[in-house]
Amino acid sequence: MTQAQVPGKRLDNGRVLVVEDSQEDAEAIERALGRSHPQLRLEFLDRGDGLVDRLLGEDEVPGIVLLDLNMPGVGGHAVLRAIRARPELAEITVVVFTSSTAPPEVDACYAAGADSYIYKPLNFHLFRTVLKGALDYWLEAKGQPPTSPGGSSPRVK
């Protein structure tokens, strides 16, 4: 597990926080990442309410936040803006993983500070491939080697 310093926070690149209100999508993400990135510790939240305060209260924050946009309560756009408004959380990689393909939505997310914007494919094989590619990219950028194609070791949760 690689840790980098964030002003006042330790960044845990072995931890991914998934903010997803759909139980079906959360289960698909868990299955996909369990196969491709068994070394990662996944944490799931079904809403964005209170997320930034929670992160600010932790000594160690996740290296990656996988964020859905359309959630009840505080939506993904507001969560993204709130994360990017806090210098203490600046090093967290935020990957928007959503069903929206609208160009204005994509532009708005990048303007608000998203590191990646990924469309959720309906086909599970493609879903898994797209998610694996995104996480491999960001983990490698953070100094961790990409996963093997099969990813067969047990996953820690």
BAMIZA-38239 format. One record per residue: z, x, y of N, C-alpha, C in turn; residue in one letter. Coordinates in nm, 4 decimals, decimal comma. Each point is the difference from the previous one (the first is absolute). Layout:
residues N
+----------+----------+----------+----------+----------+----------+----------+----------+----------+------+
!       nw !       nu !       nv !      caw !      cau !      cav !       cw !       cu !       cv ! type !
+----------+----------+----------+----------+----------+----------+----------+----------+----------+------+
!        Z !        X !        Y !        Z !        X !        Y !        Z !        X !        Y !    a !
...
+----------+----------+----------+----------+----------+----------+----------+----------+----------+------+
***
This chain:
residues 157
+----------+----------+----------+----------+----------+----------+----------+----------+----------+------+
!       nw !       nu !       nv !      caw !      cau !      cav !       cw !       cu !       cv ! type !
+----------+----------+----------+----------+----------+----------+----------+----------+----------+------+
!   0,0000 !   0,0853 !  -0,1167 !   0,0000 !  -0,0853 !   0,1167 !   0,0000 !   0,0899 !   0,1231 !    m !
!  -0,0983 !  -0,0185 !   0,0828 !  -0,0126 !   0,0791 !   0,1207 !   0,0647 !  -0,0740 !   0,1151 !    t !
!   0,0774 !   0,0721 !   0,0794 !   0,0621 !  -0,0611 !   0,1165 !  -0,0421 !   0,0787 !   0,1226 !    q !
!  -0,0332 !  -0,0690 !   0,1058 !  -0,0329 !   0,0623 !   0,1270 !   0,0995 !  -0,0499 !   0,1025 !    a !
!   0,0185 !   0,0761 !   0,1043 !   0,0931 !  -0,0421 !   0,1042 !  -0,0657 !  -0,0953 !   0,0985 !    q !
!   0,0673 !  -0,1063 !   0,0270 !  -0,0360 !  -0,0948 !   0,1038 !   0,1150 !   0,0101 !   0,0990 !    v !
!  -0,0249 !  -0,0059 !   0,1309 !   0,1120 !   0,0104 !   0,0936 !   0,1126 !  -0,0974 !  -0,0369 !    p !
!   0,1099 !   0,0542 !  -0,0513 !   0,1134 !  -0,0827 !  -0,0362 !  -0,0116 !  -0,0670 !  -0,1357 !    g !
!  -0,1143 !   0,0125 !  -0,0679 !  -0,0216 !  -0,0662 !  -0,1292 !  -0,0604 !   0,0998 !  -0,0988 !    k !
!   0,0313 !  -0,0178 !  -0,1269 !  -0,0691 !   0,0733 !  -0,1058 !  -0,1090 !  -0,0918 !  -0,0528 !    r !
!  -0,1162 !   0,0560 !  -0,0217 !  -0,1148 !  -0,0763 !  -0,0497 !  -0,0107 !   0,0234 !  -0,1502 !    l !
!   0,0094 !  -0,1064 !  -0,0786 !  -0,0074 !   0,0084 !  -0,1461 !  -0,1404 !  -0,0405 !  -0,0433 !    d !
!  -0,0838 !   0,0995 !  -0,0285 !  -0,1380 !  -0,0275 !  -0,0390 !  -0,0136 !  -0,0492 !  -0,1437 !    n !
!   0,1085 !  -0,0072 !  -0,0718 !  -0,0017 !  -0,0554 !  -0,1345 !   0,0373 !  -0,1475 !  -0,0020 !    g !
!   0,0162 !  -0,0576 !   0,1169 !   0,0410 !  -0,1416 !   0,0122 !  -0,1039 !  -0,0764 !   0,0802 !    r !
!  -0,0392 !  -0,1144 !  -0,0536 !  -0,0949 !  -0,0895 !   0,0671 !   0,0686 !  -0,1342 !   0,0199 !    v !
!   0,0001 !  -0,0460 !   0,1250 !   0,0540 !  -0,1313 !   0,0323 !  -0,1169 !  -0,0971 !   0,0101 !    l !
!  -0,0004 !  -0,1025 !  -0,0836 !  -0,1051 !  -0,1010 !  -0,0018 !   0,0546 !  -0,1251 !   0,0677 !    v !
!  -0,0659 !  -0,0409 !   0,1089 !   0,0406 !  -0,1204 !   0,0722 !  -0,1083 !  -0,1035 !  -0,0267 !    v !
!   0,0291 !  -0,0917 !  -0,0909 !  -0,0992 !  -0,0952 !  -0,0519 !   0,0688 !  -0,1299 !  -0,0367 !    e !
!  -0,0426 !  -0,1111 !   0,0594 !   0,0660 !  -0,1278 !  -0,0274 !  -0,0525 !  -0,0690 !  -0,1253 !    d !
!  -0,1189 !   0,0316 !  -0,0451 !  -0,0567 !  -0,0625 !  -0,1194 !   0,0563 !   0,0662 !  -0,1254 !    s !
!   0,0716 !  -0,0768 !  -0,0801 !   0,0561 !   0,0529 !  -0,1243 !  -0,1111 !   0,0491 !  -0,0920 !    q !
!  -0,1095 !  -0,0711 !  -0,0040 !  -0,1143 !   0,0381 !  -0,0842 !  -0,0563 !   0,1355 !   0,0437 !    e !
!  -0,0194 !   0,0184 !   0,1311 !  -0,0515 !   0,1278 !   0,0500 !   0,1012 !   0,1120 !  -0,0203 !    d !
!   0,1276 !  -0,0287 !   0,0190 !   0,1033 !   0,1017 !  -0,0216 !   0,0003 !   0,0456 !  -0,1457 !    a !
!  -0,0145 !  -0,0932 !  -0,0931 !  -0,0054 !   0,0358 !  -0,1426 !  -0,1243 !   0,0818 !  -0,0301 !    e !
!  -0,1132 !  -0,0344 !   0,0615 !  -0,1238 !   0,0754 !  -0,0207 !   0,0142 !   0,1424 !   0,0552 !    a !
!   0,0630 !   0,0140 !   0,1155 !   0,0235 !   0,1322 !   0,0585 !   0,0916 !   0,0814 !  -0,0911 !    i !
!   0,1049 !  -0,0631 !  -0,0490 !   0,0930 !   0,0691 !  -0,0898 !  -0,0712 !   0,0456 !  -0,1279 !    e !
!  -0,0817 !  -0,0864 !  -0,0605 !  -0,0751 !   0,0384 !  -0,1201 !  -0,0974 !   0,1131 !   0,0303 !    r !
!  -0,0739 !  -0,0124 !   0,1103 !  -0,1010 !   0,1000 !   0,0349 !   0,0639 !   0,1358 !   0,0266 !    a !
!   0,1040 !   0,0029 !   0,0819 !   0,0639 !   0,1273 !   0,0330 !   0,0816 !   0,0546 !  -0,1162 !    l !
!   0,0510 !  -0,0886 !  -0,0851 !   0,0701 !   0,0451 !  -0,1191 !  -0,0912 !   0,0780 !  -0,0929 !    g !
!  -0,1265 !  -0,0359 !  -0,0012 !  -0,0985 !   0,0715 !  -0,0821 !  -0,0498 !   0,1265 !   0,0689 !    r !
!  -0,0297 !  -0,0096 !   0,1279 !  -0,0635 !   0,1130 !   0,0686 !   0,0993 !   0,0993 !   0,0600 !    s !
!   0,1185 !  -0,0454 !   0,0380 !   0,0987 !   0,0858 !   0,0664 !   0,1397 !  -0,0247 !  -0,0576 !    h !
!   0,0185 !   0,0279 !  -0,1285 !   0,1287 !  -0,0309 !  -0,0624 !   0,1173 !   0,0787 !   0,0584 !    p !
!  -0,0287 !   0,1085 !   0,0715 !   0,1071 !   0,0815 !   0,0577 !   0,0586 !  -0,0609 !   0,1270 !    q !
!  -0,0686 !  -0,0961 !   0,0593 !   0,0477 !  -0,0590 !   0,1244 !   0,1092 !  -0,1033 !  -0,0245 !    l !
!   0,0937 !  -0,0064 !   0,0929 !   0,1016 !  -0,1048 !  -0,0018 !  -0,0479 !  -0,1103 !   0,0938 !    r !
!  -0,0176 !  -0,1176 !  -0,0552 !  -0,0489 !  -0,1135 !   0,0774 !   0,1165 !  -0,0893 !   0,0397 !    l !
!  -0,0055 !  -0,0456 !   0,1232 !   0,0991 !  -0,0939 !   0,0510 !  -0,0788 !  -0,1151 !   0,0611 !    e !
!   0,0407 !  -0,1232 !  -0,0262 !  -0,0735 !  -0,1170 !   0,0460 !   0,0837 !  -0,0855 !   0,0939 !    f !
!  -0,0633 !  -0,0415 !   0,1093 !   0,0574 !  -0,0992 !   0,0907 !  -0,1024 !  -0,1113 !   0,0142 !    l !
!   0,0471 !  -0,1252 !   0,0092 !  -0,0948 !  -0,1106 !   0,0103 !  -0,0168 !  -0,0503 !   0,1433 !    d !
!   0,0595 !   0,0676 !   0,0959 !  -0,0171 !  -0,0347 !   0,1422 !   0,0245 !   0,1232 !   0,0853 !    r !
!  -0,0520 !  -0,0082 !   0,1224 !   0,0159 !   0,1101 !   0,0933 !   0,1221 !  -0,0109 !   0,0884 !    g !
!   0,0682 !  -0,1149 !  -0,0035 !   0,1178 !  -0,0220 !   0,0837 !   0,1044 !   0,1088 !  -0,0244 !    d !
!   0,0444 !   0,0661 !   0,1059 !   0,1061 !   0,0987 !  -0,0099 !  -0,0407 !   0,1341 !  -0,0582 !    g !
!  -0,1282 !   0,0184 !  -0,0299 !  -0,0441 !   0,1229 !  -0,0659 !   0,0278 !   0,1245 !   0,0848 !    l !
!  -0,0353 !  -0,0038 !   0,1266 !   0,0180 !   0,1189 !   0,0840 !   0,1482 !   0,0337 !   0,0137 !    v !
!   0,0839 !  -0,0993 !   0,0211 !   0,1443 !   0,0264 !   0,0085 !   0,0515 !   0,0606 !  -0,1299 !    d !
!  -0,0500 !  -0,0488 !  -0,1105 !   0,0400 !   0,0536 !  -0,1301 !  -0,0400 !   0,1469 !  -0,0119 !    r !
!  -0,1256 !   0,0312 !   0,0372 !  -0,0468 !   0,1383 !  -0,0069 !   0,0800 !   0,0902 !   0,0934 !    l !
!   0,0304 !  -0,0494 !   0,1187 !   0,0774 !   0,0790 !   0,0955 !   0,1412 !   0,0263 !  -0,0501 !    l !
!   0,0512 !  -0,0885 !  -0,0842 !   0,1335 !   0,0162 !  -0,0558 !   0,0066 !   0,0910 !  -0,1208 !    g !
!  -0,1159 !   0,0422 !  -0,0514 !  -0,0037 !   0,0873 !  -0,1177 !  -0,0104 !   0,1459 !   0,0423 !    e !
!   0,0656 !   0,0881 !  -0,0754 !  -0,0135 !   0,1436 !   0,0256 !  -0,1340 !   0,0507 !  -0,0509 !    d !
!  -0,0484 !  -0,0609 !  -0,1075 !  -0,1254 !   0,0416 !  -0,0625 !  -0,0935 !  -0,1198 !  -0,0031 !    e !
!  -0,1198 !   0,0154 !   0,0560 !  -0,0951 !  -0,1104 !   0,0087 !  -0,1172 !   0,0238 !  -0,0941 !    v !
!  -0,0677 !  -0,1066 !  -0,0436 !  -0,1133 !   0,0172 !  -0,0904 !  -0,1142 !   0,0742 !   0,0680 !    p !
!  -0,0727 !   0,0780 !  -0,0782 !  -0,1146 !   0,0719 !   0,0537 !  -0,1158 !  -0,0923 !   0,0321 !    g !
!  -0,0108 !  -0,1093 !  -0,0759 !  -0,1112 !  -0,0938 !   0,0174 !   0,0534 !  -0,1422 !   0,0019 !    i !
!  -0,0508 !  -0,0789 !   0,0943 !   0,0241 !  -0,1442 !   0,0017 !  -0,1341 !  -0,0657 !  -0,0266 !    v !
!  -0,0054 !  -0,0805 !  -0,1046 !  -0,1176 !  -0,0786 !  -0,0341 !   0,0265 !  -0,1395 !   0,0550 !    l !
!  -0,0779 !  -0,0402 !   0,1015 !   0,0330 !  -0,1168 !   0,0813 !  -0,1057 !  -0,1091 !  -0,0074 !    l !
!   0,0432 !  -0,1190 !  -0,0396 !  -0,0854 !  -0,1182 !   0,0074 !   0,0072 !  -0,0517 !   0,1432 !    d !
!  -0,1058 !  -0,0657 !   0,0458 !  -0,0003 !  -0,0512 !   0,1372 !   0,0538 !  -0,1409 !   0,0113 !    l !
!  -0,0409 !  -0,0873 !  -0,0913 !   0,0304 !  -0,1424 !   0,0121 !   0,1236 !  -0,0352 !  -0,0811 !    n !
!   0,1136 !  -0,0021 !   0,0706 !   0,1273 !  -0,0314 !  -0,0643 !   0,0748 !  -0,1015 !   0,0848 !    m !
!   0,0891 !  -0,0763 !  -0,0632 !   0,0828 !  -0,0911 !   0,0798 !   0,0976 !   0,0790 !   0,0858 !    p !
!   0,0458 !  -0,0608 !   0,1075 !   0,0925 !   0,0694 !   0,0893 !  -0,0755 !   0,1045 !   0,0797 !    g !
!   0,0554 !   0,1198 !   0,0052 !  -0,0638 !   0,1096 !   0,0721 !  -0,1199 !   0,0476 !  -0,0812 !    v !
!  -0,1188 !  -0,0123 !   0,0568 !  -0,1229 !   0,0380 !  -0,0695 !  -0,0243 !   0,1496 !   0,0021 !    g !
!  -0,1004 !   0,0417 !  -0,0751 !  -0,0323 !   0,1411 !  -0,0137 !  -0,0365 !   0,0693 !   0,1302 !    g !
!  -0,0712 !  -0,0708 !   0,0897 !  -0,0355 !   0,0618 !   0,1290 !   0,1250 !   0,0371 !   0,0786 !    h !
!   0,0964 !  -0,0909 !   0,0046 !   0,1242 !   0,0261 !   0,0731 !   0,0798 !   0,1122 !  -0,0656 !    a !
!   0,0022 !   0,0023 !  -0,1324 !   0,0711 !   0,1064 !  -0,0719 !  -0,0641 !   0,1350 !   0,0310 !    v !
!  -0,1328 !   0,0053 !  -0,0045 !  -0,0714 !   0,1235 !   0,0292 !   0,0304 !   0,0492 !   0,1417 !    l !
!  -0,0077 !  -0,0892 !   0,0968 !   0,0294 !   0,0381 !   0,1396 !   0,1439 !   0,0484 !   0,0143 !    r !
!   0,0927 !  -0,0666 !  -0,0676 !   0,1414 !   0,0375 !   0,0091 !   0,0255 !   0,1372 !  -0,0629 !    a !
!  -0,0644 !   0,0296 !  -0,1120 !   0,0150 !   0,1319 !  -0,0632 !  -0,0542 !   0,1076 !   0,0935 !    i !
!  -0,1171 !  -0,0245 !   0,0556 !  -0,0638 !   0,1010 !   0,0860 !   0,0683 !   0,0143 !   0,1359 !    r !
!   0,0825 !  -0,0950 !   0,0374 !   0,0726 !   0,0090 !   0,1264 !   0,1219 !   0,0915 !  -0,0108 !    a !
!   0,0370 !   0,0378 !  -0,1212 !   0,1198 !   0,0816 !  -0,0214 !  -0,0379 !   0,1429 !  -0,0379 !    r !
!   0,0300 !   0,0983 !   0,0846 !  -0,0336 !   0,1393 !  -0,0301 !   0,0643 !   0,0494 !  -0,1300 !    p !
!   0,1159 !  -0,0547 !  -0,0350 !   0,0688 !   0,0415 !  -0,1225 !  -0,0797 !  -0,0349 !  -0,1248 !    e !
!  -0,0923 !  -0,0950 !   0,0115 !  -0,0772 !  -0,0477 !  -0,1148 !  -0,1467 !   0,0442 !   0,0061 !    l !
!  -0,0312 !   0,0877 !   0,0936 !  -0,1390 !   0,0381 !   0,0254 !  -0,0690 !   0,0647 !  -0,1191 !    a !
!   0,0742 !   0,0679 !  -0,0852 !  -0,0624 !   0,0721 !  -0,1117 !  -0,0236 !  -0,0881 !  -0,1233 !    e !
!   0,0489 !  -0,1218 !   0,0016 !  -0,0249 !  -0,0908 !  -0,1121 !  -0,1479 !  -0,0390 !   0,0028 !    i !
!  -0,0666 !   0,0122 !  -0,1131 !  -0,1383 !  -0,0432 !  -0,0124 !  -0,0008 !  -0,1499 !  -0,0244 !    t !
!  -0,0718 !  -0,0742 !   0,0841 !  -0,0097 !  -0,1443 !  -0,0167 !  -0,1414 !  -0,0342 !  -0,0451 !    v !
!  -0,0089 !  -0,0542 !  -0,1215 !  -0,1265 !  -0,0426 !  -0,0575 !  -0,0006 !  -0,1518 !  -0,0015 !    v !
!  -0,0885 !  -0,0593 !   0,0790 !  -0,0157 !  -0,1453 !   0,0000 !  -0,0841 !  -0,0343 !  -0,1214 !    v !
!   0,0524 !  -0,0868 !  -0,0863 !  -0,0681 !  -0,0403 !  -0,1236 !  -0,0022 !  -0,1517 !   0,0012 !    f !
!  -0,1146 !  -0,0569 !   0,0358 !  -0,0049 !  -0,1421 !   0,0307 !  -0,1292 !  -0,0649 !  -0,0475 !    t !
!  -0,0027 !  -0,1322 !   0,0037 !  -0,1190 !  -0,0746 !  -0,0429 !  -0,0984 !  -0,0243 !   0,1139 !    s !
!   0,0346 !   0,0351 !   0,1213 !  -0,0869 !  -0,0241 !   0,1147 !  -0,1028 !   0,1121 !   0,0170 !    s !
!  -0,1256 !  -0,0386 !   0,0182 !  -0,1058 !   0,0973 !   0,0259 !  -0,0579 !  -0,0160 !   0,1401 !    t !
!   0,0623 !  -0,0828 !   0,0829 !  -0,0512 !  -0,0263 !   0,1344 !   0,0032 !   0,1277 !   0,0841 !    a !
!  -0,1150 !   0,0422 !   0,0550 !  -0,0032 !   0,1224 !   0,0810 !   0,1026 !   0,0031 !   0,1135 !    p !
!   0,0243 !  -0,1117 !   0,0725 !   0,1033 !   0,0074 !   0,1045 !   0,1391 !   0,0298 !  -0,0567 !    p !
!   0,0274 !  -0,0487 !  -0,1205 !   0,1281 !   0,0250 !  -0,0665 !   0,0130 !   0,1489 !  -0,0331 !    e !
!  -0,1067 !   0,0565 !  -0,0543 !  -0,0017 !   0,1425 !  -0,0329 !   0,0230 !   0,0821 !   0,1266 !    v !
!  -0,0758 !  -0,0295 !   0,1048 !   0,0120 !   0,0725 !   0,1274 !   0,1413 !  -0,0108 !   0,0570 !    d !
!   0,0576 !  -0,1197 !  -0,0061 !   0,1346 !  -0,0213 !   0,0544 !   0,1034 !   0,0833 !  -0,0762 !    a !
!  -0,0156 !   0,0109 !  -0,1304 !   0,0954 !   0,0785 !  -0,0797 !  -0,0096 !   0,1486 !   0,0330 !    c !
!  -0,1221 !   0,0508 !   0,0092 !  -0,0139 !   0,1413 !   0,0360 !   0,0509 !   0,0255 !   0,1413 !    y !
!  -0,0262 !  -0,0910 !   0,0916 !   0,0484 !   0,0148 !   0,1379 !   0,1530 !  -0,0004 !   0,0053 !    a !
!   0,0631 !  -0,0739 !  -0,0927 !   0,1465 !  -0,0072 !  -0,0039 !   0,0625 !   0,1177 !  -0,0740 !    a !
!  -0,0831 !   0,0843 !  -0,0621 !   0,0533 !   0,1199 !  -0,0642 !  -0,0063 !   0,0049 !  -0,1509 !    g !
!  -0,0754 !  -0,0885 !  -0,0643 !  -0,0142 !   0,0064 !  -0,1459 !  -0,0685 !   0,1312 !  -0,0381 !    a !
!   0,0443 !   0,0587 !  -0,1092 !  -0,0640 !   0,1217 !  -0,0495 !  -0,1216 !  -0,0326 !  -0,0854 !    d !
!   0,0037 !  -0,1129 !  -0,0694 !  -0,1129 !  -0,0479 !  -0,0805 !   0,0003 !  -0,1516 !   0,0002 !    s !
!  -0,1177 !  -0,0562 !  -0,0206 !  -0,0159 !  -0,1451 !  -0,0129 !  -0,0831 !  -0,0213 !  -0,1253 !    y !
!   0,0594 !  -0,0659 !  -0,0979 !  -0,0660 !  -0,0180 !  -0,1291 !  -0,0033 !  -0,1473 !  -0,0365 !    i !
!  -0,1170 !  -0,0442 !  -0,0417 !  -0,0203 !  -0,1374 !  -0,0449 !   0,0457 !  -0,0130 !  -0,1450 !    y !
!   0,0716 !  -0,1083 !  -0,0326 !   0,0456 !  -0,0260 !  -0,1371 !  -0,1143 !  -0,0633 !  -0,0798 !    k !
!  -0,0610 !   0,0735 !  -0,0900 !  -0,1033 !  -0,0609 !  -0,0845 !   0,0624 !  -0,1007 !  -0,0982 !    p !
!  -0,0772 !  -0,0997 !  -0,0397 !   0,0487 !  -0,1000 !  -0,0951 !   0,0005 !   0,0520 !  -0,1433 !    l !
!  -0,0951 !   0,0846 !  -0,0334 !  -0,0104 !   0,0585 !  -0,1334 !   0,1110 !   0,1038 !  -0,0178 !    n !
!   0,0821 !  -0,0115 !  -0,1068 !   0,1148 !   0,0890 !  -0,0161 !  -0,0416 !   0,1452 !  -0,0161 !    f !
!  -0,1075 !   0,0270 !  -0,0738 !  -0,0448 !   0,1385 !  -0,0180 !  -0,0339 !   0,0627 !   0,1351 !    h !
!  -0,0732 !  -0,0727 !   0,0824 !  -0,0355 !   0,0501 !   0,1326 !   0,1242 !   0,0092 !   0,0896 !    l !
!   0,0883 !  -0,0980 !  -0,0108 !   0,1273 !  -0,0017 !   0,0730 !   0,0756 !   0,1298 !  -0,0294 !    f !
!   0,0128 !   0,0317 !  -0,1287 !   0,0720 !   0,1198 !  -0,0435 !  -0,0689 !   0,1270 !   0,0504 !    r !
!  -0,1333 !   0,0039 !  -0,0080 !  -0,0766 !   0,1166 !   0,0428 !   0,0146 !   0,0250 !   0,1497 !    t !
!  -0,0105 !  -0,1057 !   0,0796 !   0,0114 !   0,0113 !   0,1451 !   0,1408 !   0,0450 !   0,0394 !    v !
!   0,1003 !  -0,0588 !  -0,0610 !   0,1390 !   0,0353 !   0,0299 !   0,0292 !   0,1441 !  -0,0410 !    l !
!  -0,0463 !   0,0402 !  -0,1165 !   0,0192 !   0,1376 !  -0,0461 !  -0,0648 !   0,0982 !   0,0962 !    k !
!  -0,1231 !  -0,0284 !   0,0425 !  -0,0695 !   0,0897 !   0,0916 !   0,0743 !   0,0170 !   0,1314 !    g !
!   0,0515 !  -0,1096 !   0,0534 !   0,0733 !   0,0062 !   0,1269 !   0,1277 !   0,0819 !  -0,0150 !    a !
!   0,0760 !  -0,0255 !  -0,1070 !   0,1255 !   0,0740 !  -0,0171 !  -0,0260 !   0,1465 !  -0,0307 !    l !
!  -0,1013 !   0,0294 !  -0,0811 !  -0,0346 !   0,1397 !  -0,0265 !  -0,0317 !   0,0728 !   0,1304 !    d !
!  -0,0780 !  -0,0639 !   0,0852 !  -0,0373 !   0,0608 !   0,1276 !   0,1243 !   0,0337 !   0,0830 !    y !
!   0,0896 !  -0,0972 !   0,0174 !   0,1160 !   0,0217 !   0,0863 !   0,1031 !   0,0921 !  -0,0638 !    w !
!   0,0162 !  -0,0066 !  -0,1307 !   0,0936 !   0,0917 !  -0,0650 !  -0,0508 !   0,1439 !   0,0098 !    l !
!  -0,1299 !   0,0189 !  -0,0181 !  -0,0562 !   0,1338 !   0,0132 !   0,0139 !   0,0502 !   0,1440 !    e !
!  -0,0202 !  -0,0881 !   0,0961 !   0,0163 !   0,0375 !   0,1414 !   0,1440 !   0,0408 !   0,0295 !    a !
!   0,0946 !  -0,0513 !  -0,0779 !   0,1417 !   0,0323 !   0,0190 !   0,0433 !   0,1168 !  -0,0879 !    k !
!  -0,0978 !   0,0643 !  -0,0668 !   0,0309 !   0,1187 !  -0,0783 !   0,0339 !  -0,0245 !  -0,1450 !    g !
!  -0,0246 !  -0,1206 !  -0,0499 !   0,0237 !  -0,0284 !  -0,1411 !  -0,1337 !  -0,0013 !  -0,0721 !    q !
!  -0,0041 !   0,0517 !  -0,1227 !  -0,1258 !  -0,0010 !  -0,0736 !  -0,0417 !  -0,1421 !  -0,0362 !    p !
!  -0,1321 !  -0,0278 !  -0,0039 !  -0,0447 !  -0,1331 !  -0,0426 !   0,0368 !  -0,0229 !  -0,1460 !    p !
!   0,0017 !  -0,1254 !  -0,0402 !   0,0377 !  -0,0349 !  -0,1359 !  -0,1146 !   0,0264 !  -0,0954 !    t !
!   0,0327 !   0,0044 !  -0,1265 !  -0,1044 !   0,0093 !  -0,1014 !  -0,0641 !  -0,1377 !  -0,0136 !    s !
!  -0,1235 !  -0,0080 !  -0,0520 !  -0,0676 !  -0,1300 !  -0,0099 !   0,0769 !  -0,1025 !  -0,0804 !    p !
!   0,0694 !   0,0407 !  -0,1068 !   0,0691 !  -0,0967 !  -0,0827 !   0,1389 !  -0,0340 !   0,0487 !    g !
!   0,0729 !   0,0985 !   0,0466 !   0,1372 !  -0,0214 !   0,0481 !   0,0875 !  -0,0604 !  -0,1062 !    g !
!   0,0379 !   0,0768 !  -0,1056 !   0,0652 !  -0,0606 !  -0,1149 !   0,1504 !   0,0213 !  -0,0095 !    s !
!   0,0610 !   0,0792 !   0,0868 !   0,1436 !   0,0209 !  -0,0130 !   0,0772 !  -0,1199 !   0,0521 !    s !
!   0,1238 !  -0,0199 !  -0,0461 !   0,0755 !  -0,1191 !   0,0409 !   0,0319 !   0,0012 !   0,1505 !    p !
!   0,0056 !  -0,1164 !   0,0592 !   0,0222 !  -0,0151 !   0,1430 !   0,1481 !  -0,0239 !   0,0267 !    r !
!   0,0516 !   0,0655 !   0,0990 !   0,1382 !  -0,0196 !   0,0426 !  -0,0008 !  -0,1087 !   0,1060 !    v !
!   0,0900 !  -0,0934 !  -0,0087 !   0,0066 !  -0,1070 !   0,0999 !   0,1334 !  -0,0017 !   0,0660 !    k !
+----------+----------+----------+----------+----------+----------+----------+----------+----------+------+
***
